Amino acid sequence: MAETRLIQSRYRLLDLIGRGGMGEVWRARDEALGRQVAVKCLKPMGPQHDQEFTRILRERFRREARVAAALQHRGVTVVHDFGESEGVLYLVMELLEGRNLSELLEDNKQHPLPVPDVVDIAEQVADALGYTHQQGIVHRDLKPANIMRLDDGTVKICDFGIARLGRDIGFTSRLTGTGIAMGTPHYMSPEQISGSEVDHRSDLYSLGCVLYEIATGVPPFDLDDAWAVLVGHRDTQPEPLRTHRAELPGFFDRVVLDLLAKTPEERPADASDLRRRIALGRTGEQPGGLLRLAPPVPVLHPGRPAVSRTPQLPAWTRNMTTGHKVTGAAFRVDAPVDHSAGLTGAWTTGTGLLSLPGAPSAAHPPPAPSPELLATLAGRHSAGLNLARLGHWEEAGEVHRSVAEKREQALGPDHPDTLASLYEVGFTLSRTGRAADALHAFGQVAEGRGRSLGPDHPETLAARQETAYVLGQLGRHFEAHQVYAAVLASRERSMGTDHPDTLRCRHNLAYNLSRLGRVEDSYRMAREVADARGRLLGATHPDTLATLYEVAYTLGQLGRWPEALQTYREVAQARAAVVGADHPDTLSARYEVGISLGRLGRSAEALELYRLLAEDRTRVDGPADPETLRARHGLGVNLGRMARWEEALVESRDVWAIRERVLGPDHPDTLLSRREVAVGLGWLGRWAEALTEYRKVAEARERTLGAGHPDTLAGRNDEAHCLEQLGRRAEAADLYRRVADLRRTGGPH
């Protein structure tokens, strides 16, 4: 082919018009039809390249051909033909006369494009994406260099080289399971970065990044380090476009920020919806912006363990270079991409080993781990994350422990991948009730990251913050407070007071203050965080609502139940509007509304609320789910408050039986329901039966909590009250004395 410059006796290559890491694009003449075309050729791979890597690139190229050839839309580059000639794969496309958006920005000396052009490009790309998405195709690499503005003003999407057919998951999985990063960091969606499944909404996020750049002159996360770019996509809310360029129309600012929502559910539903909003905005109508959300901060409450955590970037991201954002002429690559270069070269090359305790000298470096091993471990790490997402915490922990051991052997104890696995080990331990072991794991991660990344690095602070949470799980709230306070000071110093991670730390610190009995301080801090989040993120942002939930909780602790009720209702209503009526967070807030109503003596309202909540929980979560049973427990309690004791007893017995079967006979919730049965029996005058149940509850609590625990002592007091009602006053008086002694001494004699 190099000599004749003729492919398949039909396509004559005339001149090279583009070159990249995977191939070349030539201007060519179709000798059969007498027209000029563009021919994309996959570069032949020499013997220095891994054969498996070569095979994968070839499969991707063939996939591009099959996908792209099926598309027929004015906004998508037309593919005429594809095949293989002398071992070289080729794709024949229409020849486009124009400039891609990357070139247009360069031509404009990195100044943003004119506003009318930006809006027109947005509308045309939205139209083209609407078509491709309807065909079940996701582009997955939308960026300025892949969008062409033709001389006549038409906008076309190019290069479906890593497109994905939604129905062909198995094939795609084989391509992505190799650890080869797909996509360009400056334009990748958070779900692409995390290695999660992607759909058409990932393209919408990438389009948001492109529009942000051509409208302002810079990408939303304008950083030179790929790791920082990826973390920006994952954690940081982009600045409004009009802070860079005031003349941009307000509707366009809202549209782009909606596209850049962190989770797919919070973006426009599809490209057609996006195009409609842009068209309305161009006519001056106000379609109204979507509510932009971010991953919610877990709500922490007694008896409801939750872990505040930031999802880790997958291991493959650490092998990524920044790609080419639109700065100068650098986007044209004149040599194959060096896939061995990356952010962690210092970790994996012999001359770049960090000076760690016990690390081998540069003169005798350990053998570099094979790409196959690293890819396998990355895949297993992802499998562990998926197990955790499904709630299989024990199995996830086993996977992460195994991967952590193998990564330590291959990469060293302080390598980011090793520490990422160990972090997940700690997380699974925390979720399975092994708080002491979790504390040890998080401590190791914090120390390792402190050595390799520095004490103020966000990843180091994340591990330290988890140690504080686990200390709280262990009841060591004063130590937790000290760690939270130190982390907060570091976050404020390095990130600022209004950074999301800083506010998340203050949120958890406020919760811990309430555990220390400093309820007024907890309330004030939670109120400040809620106000800050409302100002920065909006009143109905999930993070704002999570902290308002804490505000309501502290108001209840302070006995300010009317204010607590009002705040819980605001949270419940906002969550229903933002995340849906059946979302777990919405249902949790409704439960707390019921608690507040009961505290205010409004039992009839509470009863009706719990009845509806129990129905909704049963429909959403199932009849045996702990949250369904909590709602039914509240229903039974309020039946009793309304003196409907026969109904209350039936409800309590049923809930007790299910909890005993699902949670076990000595679980705190099971014992709470058993006590409620005893209460109902007492009110119905069946004191002998009530005494049996109260005694069983007290004995179980003594076994699990100890004789001096407040809950055990409350159970013994219930038992003594029954003895009184049965006329056994001497036994009751003796039991009351024993309880008083235990309370005074703090434990059994």
C-alpha positions in Angstrom: 0.0 0.0 0.0 2.9 2.4 0.8 4.2 2.1 -2.8 1.0 2.1 -4.9 -1.0 4.2 -2.4 -4.0 2.3 -3.6 -6.4 0.3 -1.4 -8.4 -2.5 -2.8 -7.7 -1.2 -6.3 -10.2 1.6 -5.6 -9.2 4.2 -3.0 -6.1 6.2 -4.0 -4.5 8.0 -1.0 -3.6 11.5 -2.0 -2.3 13.3 1.2 -2.2 12.8 4.9 -4.7 15.1 6.7 -4.5 13.7 10.2 -2.6 11.4 12.5 -3.3 10.0 16.0 -2.2 7.3 18.3 -4.4 4.6 16.7 -4.3 5.6 13.0 -4.0 8.0 10.1 -6.6 9.9 8.1 -5.9 10.5 4.3 -7.6 12.5 1.7 -8.3 10.0 -1.1 -10.1 9.6 -4.4 -12.7 6.9 -4.9 -11.6 5.7 -8.4 -14.9 3.9 -9.0 -17.2 6.8 -8.3 -14.8 9.7 -9.1 -15.3 11.5 -5.8 -13.0 12.5 -3.0 -13.3 10.7 0.3 -11.5 10.5 3.7 -9.8 7.1 4.5 -8.9 6.2 8.0 -6.3 3.5 8.4 -5.3 1.6 11.5 -1.6 1.8 11.9 0.2 -1.6 11.5 1.6 -2.7 14.9 5.2 -3.7 15.0 6.7 -6.6 17.0 7.3 -4.3 19.9 3.6 -4.1 20.6 1.8 -6.7 22.7 -0.3 -8.9 20.5 -3.3 -8.8 22.7 -3.2 -5.0 22.7 -3.0 -5.1 18.9 -6.0 -7.5 18.7 -8.0 -5.2 20.9 -7.2 -2.1 18.7 -8.3 -4.0 15.6 -11.5 -5.1 17.2 -12.3 -1.6 18.2 -11.6 -0.4 14.6 -13.9 -3.1 13.1 -16.6 -2.1 15.7 -16.3 1.5 14.7 -16.9 0.5 11.1 -20.0 -1.5 11.8 -21.5 1.1 14.1 -20.7 4.1 12.0 -21.8 2.6 8.7 -25.3 2.1 10.1 -25.8 5.8 10.9 -27.6 8.1 8.5 -28.1 11.6 9.8 -26.9 15.1 8.6 -25.2 15.6 11.9 -23.1 12.4 11.8 -20.2 11.7 9.5 -21.2 9.3 6.7 -19.3 6.1 6.4 -19.2 4.7 2.8 -17.1 1.5 3.2 -14.7 -0.4 5.4 -12.5 -3.5 5.1 -8.9 -4.7 5.3 -6.1 -4.4 2.8 -2.6 -6.1 3.3 -3.2 -6.4 7.0 -4.3 -2.7 7.3 -7.8 -2.0 8.4 -9.5 1.0 6.8 -12.6 3.1 7.0 -13.9 5.2 4.1 -15.8 8.3 5.1 -17.2 11.4 3.5 -14.6 14.1 3.2 -15.5 17.1 5.4 -14.5 20.6 4.5 -14.3 22.6 7.7 -12.6 22.7 11.1 -13.2 20.8 14.2 -14.0 22.6 17.4 -10.5 22.1 18.7 -9.1 23.8 15.6 -11.7 26.6 15.8 -10.6 27.5 19.3 -6.9 27.4 18.3 -7.7 29.7 15.3 -9.4 32.0 17.8 -6.3 32.0 20.0 -8.1 30.1 22.7 -10.8 32.7 23.1 -14.3 31.4 23.3 -16.4 31.1 20.1 -19.1 33.7 19.4 -22.2 33.2 21.5 -24.6 32.6 18.5 -22.2 30.0 17.2 -21.9 28.2 20.5 -25.7 27.9 20.9 -26.1 26.8 17.3 -23.4 24.1 17.7 -25.1 22.9 20.9 -28.5 22.6 19.2 -27.1 20.7 16.2 -25.0 18.3 18.3 -28.0 17.7 20.5 -30.1 16.8 17.4 -27.4 14.4 16.1 -27.0 12.7 19.5 -30.8 12.3 19.8 -30.6 10.3 16.6 -27.6 8.1 17.5 -29.0 7.4 21.0 -32.3 6.3 19.4 -30.2 3.8 17.5 -28.9 2.4 20.8 -25.4 3.9 20.2 -23.3 5.8 22.7 -20.3 7.7 21.4 -18.2 7.5 24.6 -15.5 9.9 23.4 -17.2 13.1 22.6 -14.7 16.0 22.6 -13.9 19.1 20.5 -11.7 17.2 18.1 -14.6 14.9 17.3 -17.1 17.6 16.3 -16.7 19.3 13.0 -18.1 22.7 11.9 -18.3 22.6 8.1 -17.8 25.6 5.9 -21.6 25.9 5.3 -22.3 25.9 9.1 -23.4 22.3 9.4 -22.1 20.5 12.6 -21.1 16.8 12.4 -20.1 14.3 15.0 -17.1 12.3 13.9 -15.2 9.1 15.0 -17.5 6.6 16.7 -14.2 4.7 17.3 -15.2 3.6 20.8 -18.9 3.7 20.3 -21.0 1.2 22.2 -24.1 -0.6 21.2 -26.3 -0.9 24.2 -27.5 -4.4 23.3 -23.9 -5.8 22.8 -22.7 -5.6 26.3 -20.7 -8.8 26.2 -18.5 -7.6 23.4 -17.9 -4.2 25.0 -17.0 -5.9 28.3 -14.2 -7.7 26.5 -12.9 -4.5 25.1 -13.0 -2.6 28.4 -11.8 -5.4 30.6 -8.2 -4.9 29.5 -7.5 -1.9 31.6 -7.1 0.3 28.6 -8.7 3.6 29.3 -11.4 4.7 26.9 -12.2 8.3 26.6 -10.3 11.6 27.2 -10.1 12.8 30.8 -11.2 16.4 30.2 -14.4 15.2 28.7 -15.2 12.0 30.6 -18.3 11.5 32.6 -18.0 10.5 36.3 -19.5 7.1 35.5 -16.9 6.5 32.9 -14.2 7.4 35.4 -15.6 5.0 38.0 -15.8 2.1 35.5 -19.6 1.9 35.9 -22.0 1.1 33.1 -22.7 4.1 30.8 -25.6 5.0 28.7 -26.6 8.0 26.5 -26.4 10.3 29.5 -22.6 9.9 29.6 -22.5 11.5 26.1 -24.6 14.4 27.5 -22.0 15.0 30.2 -19.2 15.0 27.7 -21.2 17.4 25.5 -21.5 19.6 28.6 -17.7 19.7 28.9 -17.3 20.6 25.2 -19.9 23.3 25.4 -18.4 24.7 28.5 -15.0 24.9 26.8 -16.2 26.5 23.5 -18.3 29.0 25.5 -15.7 30.0 28.0 -12.3 29.1 26.4 -11.5 26.6 29.2 -12.8 23.1 30.1 -14.8 22.9 33.3 -11.8 21.4 35.1 -8.9 23.2 33.6 -6.0 21.2 35.2 -2.8 19.8 33.7 -2.7 16.7 35.9 -5.0 13.9 34.7 -5.6 12.7 38.3 -6.7 16.1 39.3 -9.0 16.4 36.3 -10.7 13.0 37.1 -11.1 14.0 40.7 -12.7 17.3 39.6 -15.2 15.4 37.4 -16.0 13.1 40.4 -16.2 15.6 43.3 -16.2 19.2 42.3 -19.1 21.3 41.1 -18.1 23.4 38.0 -18.2 27.1 38.2 -21.1 28.7 36.4 -20.1 29.6 32.9 -21.1 33.3 33.3 -18.4 33.7 36.0 -16.0 33.3 33.0 -18.1 35.1 30.4 -20.9 37.4 31.6 -22.6 37.8 28.1 -23.6 34.2 27.9 -27.4 33.8 28.1 -28.7 32.6 31.4 -30.6 29.7 29.9 -27.4 28.4 28.3 -25.6 28.5 31.6 -28.3 26.4 33.2 -28.4 23.9 30.4 -24.7 23.3 30.5 -24.5 23.0 34.3 -27.4 20.5 34.1 -25.5 18.4 31.6 -22.5 18.4 34.1 -24.6 16.9 36.9 -22.5 14.2 38.7 -25.0 11.4 38.3 -26.9 10.4 35.1 -30.3 10.7 36.7 -29.8 14.4 37.4 -29.0 15.3 33.7 -31.6 16.0 31.0 -33.5 12.9 30.2 -32.2 12.6 26.7 -30.7 14.6 23.8 -34.2 15.4 22.5 -35.1 17.1 25.8 -31.8 19.0 25.6 -32.5 20.2 22.1 -36.0 21.4 23.1 -34.6 23.4 26.0 -32.0 25.0 23.8 -34.6 25.9 21.2 -36.9 27.4 23.8 -34.0 29.4 25.2 -33.1 30.8 21.8 -36.7 32.1 21.4 -36.5 33.8 24.8 -38.7 31.3 26.6 -37.6 30.0 29.9 -37.9 26.2 30.0 -36.6 26.1 33.6 -33.4 24.4 34.7 -33.2 20.9 36.1 -32.1 20.7 39.7 -28.4 19.9 39.7 -27.5 17.4 42.3 -24.4 15.7 43.6 -23.8 12.4 45.4 -25.7 12.8 48.7 -23.9 12.8 52.1 -25.0 9.8 54.1 -27.4 10.7 56.9 -26.1 9.4 60.2 -28.5 8.6 63.0 -28.5 6.3 66.1 -29.2 2.7 65.1 -28.8 3.6 61.4 -25.1 3.1 60.6 -23.9 4.7 57.5 -20.4 5.5 56.2 -19.5 8.8 54.6 -17.2 7.8 51.8 -16.0 9.1 48.4 -16.0 6.5 45.7 -12.4 5.7 44.6 -11.2 6.4 41.1 -10.5 3.0 39.5 -7.0 1.8 39.1 -6.9 2.2 35.3 -7.2 6.0 35.7 -3.8 6.1 37.1 -2.3 5.0 33.8 -3.9 7.9 31.9 -2.2 11.0 30.6 -4.3 14.1 30.4 -5.0 13.7 26.7 -5.3 16.9 24.8 -7.5 19.7 25.9 -7.7 22.5 23.4 -4.5 24.5 24.0 -2.4 25.5 21.1 -1.6 22.9 18.4 -0.8 20.1 20.8 -3.9 18.2 19.9 -2.3 17.0 16.7 -0.2 14.0 17.7 2.6 13.1 15.3 3.7 9.9 17.0 1.8 6.9 18.5 0.5 7.4 22.0 2.9 5.9 24.5 0.6 3.7 26.5 3.3 2.9 29.0 3.5 6.5 30.2 1.2 7.6 32.9 0.7 9.4 36.2 2.3 6.6 38.2 5.4 6.0 36.2 7.4 6.7 39.3 5.7 3.8 41.0 6.3 1.2 38.3 9.7 2.1 36.8 12.9 1.1 38.3 14.5 4.5 38.4 11.5 6.2 39.8 10.8 4.2 42.9 10.0 6.4 45.9 12.2 6.2 48.9 9.9 4.2 51.2 11.0 2.1 54.2 12.1 -1.2 53.0 11.9 -0.2 49.3 14.6 -1.7 47.1 17.3 0.5 45.8 17.1 2.0 42.3 20.1 -0.1 41.4 18.2 -3.3 42.0 14.5 -2.5 41.3 11.9 -5.2 41.5 10.6 -6.5 38.2 7.8 -4.4 36.9 4.4 -6.2 37.3 3.0 -7.4 34.0 0.1 -5.4 32.4 -2.0 -8.6 32.5 -1.6 -8.9 36.3 -2.4 -5.3 36.9 -5.5 -5.5 34.6 -6.6 -8.7 36.3 -6.3 -7.1 39.7 -8.1 -3.9 38.5 -11.0 -6.1 37.3 -11.2 -8.0 40.6 -11.1 -4.6 42.5 -14.1 -3.5 40.3 -15.8 -6.8 41.1 -15.4 -6.1 44.8 -16.9 -2.7 44.4 -19.9 -4.2 42.5 -20.4 -6.8 45.3 -20.5 -3.9 47.8 -23.0 -2.0 45.7 -25.2 -5.1 45.9 -24.9 -5.2 49.7 -22.7 -8.4 49.7 -20.3 -6.9 52.1 -18.6 -10.1 53.4 -17.9 -11.3 49.8 -16.7 -7.9 48.8 -14.3 -7.8 51.8 -12.8 -11.2 50.8 -12.2 -9.9 47.3 -10.6 -6.7 48.4 -8.4 -8.4 51.0 -7.1 -10.8 48.3 -6.5 -7.9 45.8 -4.8 -5.8 48.5 -2.3 -8.6 49.3 -1.4 -9.2 45.6 -1.1 -5.5 44.9 1.2 -5.1 47.9 3.4 -7.9 46.5 3.4 -6.5 43.0 3.4 -2.8 43.7 4.5 -2.2 47.3 2.6 -1.3 50.4 2.3 2.4 49.7 1.2 2.3 46.1 -2.1 4.1 45.5 -3.7 0.9 44.1 -2.7 -1.1 47.2 -4.0 1.6 49.5 -7.2 1.9 47.5 -7.8 -1.8 48.0 -7.0 -1.6 51.7 -9.4 1.4 52.0 -12.2 -0.8 50.6 -11.2 -3.5 53.1 -11.7 -1.0 55.9 -15.0 0.1 54.4 -16.4 -3.5 54.2 -15.2 -4.2 57.8 -17.1 -1.1 58.9 -20.3 -2.2 57.2 -20.1 -5.7 58.7 -19.8 -4.6 62.3 -16.0 -5.1 62.7 -15.3 -1.5 63.6 -12.0 -2.3 65.5 -10.6 -4.1 62.4 -11.8 -1.3 60.2 -10.1 1.3 62.4 -6.8 -0.6 61.9 -7.2 -0.8 58.1 -8.1 2.9 57.8 -5.2 3.8 60.0 -2.8 1.9 57.7 -4.3 3.7 54.7 -4.0 7.1 56.3 -0.3 6.5 57.3 0.6 5.2 53.8 -1.1 8.0 52.0 0.4 10.5 54.4 3.9 9.2 53.5 3.3 9.0 49.7 0.9 11.8 49.1 1.4 14.1 52.0 -0.7 14.8 55.2 -3.0 17.3 53.5 -3.7 15.4 50.3 -7.5 14.8 49.8 -7.0 11.0 49.7 -5.1 11.1 53.0 -7.8 13.2 54.6 -10.5 10.9 53.3 -8.8 7.9 55.1 -8.4 9.9 58.3 -12.0 11.0 58.2 -13.0 7.3 57.9 -11.0 6.6 61.1 -13.0 9.3 62.8 -16.2 7.7 61.7 -15.2 4.2 62.9 -14.1 5.7 66.2 -17.6 7.0 66.5 -18.9 3.5 65.8 -16.8 2.2 68.7 -18.3 4.8 71.0 -15.0 6.7 71.2 -16.6 10.0 70.3 -14.0 12.2 72.0 -11.2 10.7 69.9 -13.4 10.9 66.8 -14.0 14.6 67.6 -10.2 15.2 67.8 -9.6 13.5 64.4 -12.6 15.3 62.8 -11.4 18.6 64.1 -7.8 18.0 62.8 -9.1 16.9 59.4 -11.4 19.9 59.2 -8.6 22.3 59.9 -6.5 20.7 57.2 -9.4 20.8 54.7 -10.1 24.5 55.4 -6.4 25.3 55.0 -5.9 23.4 51.8 -9.4 23.5 50.2 -11.2 26.5 51.7 -14.2 26.7 54.0 -16.8 26.1 51.3 -15.3 23.1 49.5 -17.7 20.2 49.4 -15.2 18.0 51.3 -14.8 20.6 53.9 -18.5 20.9 54.4 -18.9 17.1 54.5 -16.4 17.0 57.3 -18.2 19.7 59.2 -21.4 17.8 58.7 -20.0 14.7 60.3 -18.4 16.7 63.0 -21.8 18.2 63.9 -23.2 14.7 64.2 -20.4 13.6 66.4 -20.9 16.7 68.7 -24.4 15.5 69.4 -23.0 12.1 70.4 -20.8 13.9 72.9 -23.9 15.6 74.4 -22.9 19.0 72.9 -26.3 19.3 71.3 -26.4 23.1 71.1 -23.0 23.1 69.4 -24.1 20.4 67.1 -27.2 22.4 66.2 -25.3 25.5 65.5 -22.7 23.8 63.3 -25.4 21.8 61.4 -27.3 25.0 60.8 -24.2 26.8 59.5 -23.4 23.9 57.1 -26.9 23.8 55.9 -26.9 27.5 55.2 -23.5 27.2 53.4 -24.7 24.3 51.2 -27.9 26.1 50.5 -26.0 29.1 49.3 -23.6 27.2 47.2 -25.6 24.3 45.9 -29.2 25.4 46.3 -31.9 24.8 48.9 -33.0 21.5 47.4 -29.6 20.0 46.7 -29.3 16.5 48.4 -26.3 17.6 50.4 -28.2 20.6 51.7 -31.2 18.4 52.6 -28.9 15.9 54.4 -27.7 18.6 56.7 -31.1 20.0 57.2 -32.1 16.5 58.3 -29.4 16.8 61.0 -30.7 20.2 62.0 -34.1 18.7 62.5 -32.6 15.9 64.5 -30.8 18.2 66.9 -33.9 20.3 67.2 -35.7 17.2 68.4 -32.9 16.5 70.9 -33.3 20.0 72.2 -37.0 19.4 72.7 -37.9 22.0 70.0 -40.4 19.6 68.4 -42.5 22.1 66.5 -39.4 23.3 64.7 -38.1 19.8 64.2 -41.5 18.8 62.6 -41.4 21.8 60.2 -37.8 21.1 59.2 -38.4 17.3 58.6 -41.5 18.2 56.5 -39.5 20.6 54.4 -36.8 17.9 53.8 -39.4 15.3 53.0 -41.2 17.5 50.5 -38.0 18.7 48.8 -36.7 15.1 48.5 -40.0 13.9 47.0 -39.7 16.6 44.4 -36.0 16.1 43.7 -35.3 12.4 44.0 -38.8 11.0 44.0 -41.4 10.0 46.5 -40.1 6.4 46.7 -36.5 7.3 47.3 -35.1 5.9 50.6 -34.1 9.4 51.7 -37.6 10.7 51.1 -39.1 7.8 53.1 -36.6 8.3 55.9 -37.7 11.9 56.3 -41.3 10.9 56.3 -40.6 8.5 59.2 -39.1 11.3 61.2 -42.1 13.5 60.5 -44.1 10.7 62.2 -41.8 10.7 65.2 -42.2 14.4 65.6 -46.0 14.2 65.4 -46.0 11.6 68.1 -43.8 13.7 70.3 -46.2 16.6 69.9 -49.2 14.3 70.9 -50.6 14.4 67.4 -51.1 10.6 67.3 -54.0 10.5 64.9 -51.8 12.3 62.2 -48.9 10.1 63.1 -51.0 7.0 62.8 -52.2 7.9 59.3 -48.6 8.8 58.2 -47.2 5.5 59.4 -50.0 3.5 57.8 -49.3 5.1 54.4 -45.5 4.8 55.0 -45.8 1.1 55.8 -47.7 0.6 52.6 -45.1 2.4 50.6 -42.2 0.7 52.2 -43.8 -2.7 51.6 -44.3 -1.9 47.9 -40.8 -0.5 47.5 -38.7 -2.6 49.8 -40.8 -5.7 50.7 -42.7 -6.7 53.8 -39.7 -8.0 55.7 -37.3 -5.1 55.1 -36.1 -3.5 58.3 -37.4 -0.1 57.2 -40.8 -1.5 56.5 -40.9 -3.0 60.0 -39.8 0.3 61.5 -42.8 2.0 59.9 -45.1 -0.8 61.1 -43.6 -0.5 64.6 -44.4 3.2 64.6 -47.9 2.3 63.5 -48.3 0.0 66.4 -47.0 2.5 68.9 -49.5 5.1 67.8 -52.4 2.7 67.8 -51.5 2.2 71.5 -51.3 6.0 72.1 -54.9 6.2 70.8 -55.9 3.4 73.2 -56.5 0.9 70.4 -54.7 -1.7 72.3 -56.1 -4.9 70.7 -55.0 -3.6 67.3 -51.7 -2.4 68.7 -51.0 -5.8 70.2 -51.7 -7.6 66.9 -49.4 -5.3 65.0 -46.6 -5.5 67.5 -46.7 -9.3 67.6 -46.6 -9.6 63.9 -43.6 -7.2 63.7 -41.8 -9.0 66.5 -42.2 -12.4 64.7 -40.8 -11.1 61.5 -37.9 -9.3 63.2 -37.1 -12.4 65.2 -37.0 -14.4 62.0 -35.0 -11.9 59.9 -32.8 -10.1 62.5 -32.5 -12.7 65.3 -34.1 -13.0 68.8 -31.6 -10.7 70.5 -31.4 -7.9 67.9 -32.2 -4.5 69.5 -35.1 -4.0 67.1 -36.5 -7.4 67.8 -36.4 -6.7 71.6 -38.0 -3.3 71.0 -41.0 -5.0 69.3 -41.1 -7.6 72.1 -41.3 -4.9 74.7 -44.1 -3.3 72.7 -46.0 -6.5 73.0 -45.5 -6.4 76.7 -46.8 -2.9 76.9 -49.9 -3.9 75.0 -50.5 -6.9 77.3 -50.1 -4.6 80.3 -52.6 -2.1 79.1 -55.1 -4.9 78.4 -54.6 -6.0 82.0 -52.8 -9.2 81.1 -50.0 -8.5 83.6 -48.7 -12.1 84.1 -48.1 -12.4 80.4 -46.6 -8.9 80.3 -44.2 -9.9 83.1 -42.9 -12.9 81.1 -42.2 -10.7 78.1 -40.6 -7.9 80.0 -38.4 -10.4 81.9 -37.3 -12.0 78.6 -36.4 -8.6 77.2 -34.4 -7.6 80.2 -32.5 -11.0 80.2 -31.6 -10.7 76.6 -30.4 -7.1 77.0 -28.3 -8.2 80.0 -26.7 -10.9 77.9 -25.9 -8.6 75.0 -25.4 -5.2 76.6 -24.5 -6.0 80.3 -26.3 -5.7 83.5 -25.6 -2.0 83.9 -26.6 -0.8 80.5 -29.3 1.8 80.5 -31.5 -0.3 78.3 -31.1 -3.3 80.5 -32.0 -1.2 83.6 -35.1 0.2 81.8 -36.1 -3.4 81.1 -35.7 -4.3 84.8 -37.8 -1.3 85.8 -40.5 -2.5 83.5 -40.3 -5.9 85.2 -40.6 -4.3 88.6 -43.7 -2.3 87.5 -45.4 -5.6 86.4 -44.6 -7.2 89.8 -46.3 -4.2 91.5 -49.4 -4.6 89.3 -49.5 -8.3 90.3 -49.4 -7.4 94.0 -45.9 -8.8 94.4 -44.6 -5.6 96.1 -41.7 -7.0 98.0 -40.2 -8.5 94.9 -40.8 -5.2 93.1 -39.1 -3.2 95.8 -36.1 -5.4 95.8 -35.8 -5.2 92.0 -36.1 -1.4 92.2 -33.3 -1.3 94.8 -31.0 -3.4 92.6 -31.6 -1.1 89.6 -30.9 2.0 91.7 -27.6 0.4 92.9 -26.5 -0.4 89.4 -27.3 3.1 88.2 -25.4 4.6 91.1 -22.3 2.3 90.8 -22.4 1.9 87.0 -22.3 -1.9 87.1 -23.1 -5.1 89.0 -21.5 -5.7 92.4 
